[in-house]
Amino acid sequence: MALKRRRLLLVLPQDANPYQELLYGPMRIAHPEEFRTLYWKRRPWVGIPHFFLFTLWAAARGSRIAHVHWLAWDVRVNIPFKKRISGASSRGAIWWLKLLHFRIVWTVHNVLPHEQQTGDDLAVARLLGSSAKSVIVHSDETLASLSTLGIRRQSAIVIPQGSYVGLYGSPPSLRDARQRLNLPESGRILLYFGHIRSYKGIPQLLAAWQKSTPNSTLMIVGSSSDDELTTRITHAAISDPTIEARIQFIPDSEVATYFGAADAVCLPFQRITTSSSALLALSFGKPLIAPRIGALKDLPLDTGFLYGDDTDRTLPGALQLFFDASDEELWTRGANGLAYAKSLSWAGIAERTYDLYSNILA
C-alpha cells in the first residue's frame, strides 16, 4: 500500500548509529515521490524546548507520523530534581506529540534505558507504548519483555534489524590488519568492540580472561563515558600484557581493520534488548561469543560460541571452546554468521516498515 502523497516522516531522535539511514535510505529510493525523512537532532543545552518547537514546526508542515527510536527527553545537565524533571518532560513530550495529532510509532531498541533517565522509566515506557499506534520489535523475546513489564503490545509487530554487510568496506587480511594496529601476528585475538558501558559485561570478561590460555590477546576497543570502568580496563591492560585497551572513538575508516585483526568477537552483555554490535561482528564474518539473551536468542548456535540459556555454557566455558577450536572451525562459524547477516536485507525491512506507515495513515 503506497502513501497517496508525499509525507514528512518525523524521526526521533537522530542518532550516530547508521541504523536509521540504512532503514530510511532504501525507503526514499523505493518511494521518492511519496516519502521524506525529517530528523530531530537533540541539542545538549536546548534539547527539550527545541523538541517542542521543532515538532510544532513539523506538524505545521504536514508531518503526521513520529517514529520514536530512543527516549531522549530527559534533562542532561546537573540540576536539582533532575530525574523528576526528566520524567515530567518525557511525559510532556509524548502528550505533545498526541496533541499535535502525530501517529506515534515506537521501535523498541531498548525496552528500558540502560542508564536510568527519569524517576520512573517504566511509567514513561508504558505511556509511550499505550500512546503508540504501533510498536516495532526486533525479536519475539522483546515482545515477551514488554508483556512482562506491562507495556502495551497489542499493536506490536516483529521486524528484524538489518545487518551491516559492506557498510565499512572489506577488511584487510589478518596479517595486514594486525601490522597496522601493532598487534601480535601470531596467536588468537579476541575483540570487544563498541561503546564501553557498565551493562556490557566488561568486568566479567576481564575476570574470565585471567583464566585463559597464553599466546592470546584480548583487545578492548571503543569510546567510554564511564571513568571508573575506563580506569579499571586501563589498569588491567597495564598489569596484563595479553590485554590491549584502545579506549577511544574509532572512525568509520578504521572499523574494518579492527575486525580484520580479530579471530572472534566477544560481547558479554549482562542485559540487552537488541545489539548492533553483534550484527556488526557477524557482518564481518567473525564468530561471536555472547550470551543468549534478548534478540541474541534469535542467532543460530553455529554462528559462534553462545552461552547461557539452554546451552549449559558459561562465559569462561565459551572462551575455552574458542581457544580449543581449530582455524577451520572458526572460519566455518564465521561464514555461518556472515550468511545469517546477509539474510537480513534492509530493502525488505524498509518496505515492511513503509507498509506499516501506510496502514497507519490509512
Helices and strands as residue ranges (DSSP letters): E 7-12, H 19-30, E 35-39, H 47-60, E 65-68, H 82-99, E 103-107, H 121-131, E 134-137, H 140-148, E 156-158, H 174-180, E 188-193, G 198-200, H 202-209, E 216-222, H 227-239, E 243-247, H 252-261, E 264-266, H 276-283, E 288-289, G 294-298, G 301-303, H 315-324, H 327-342, H 346-361
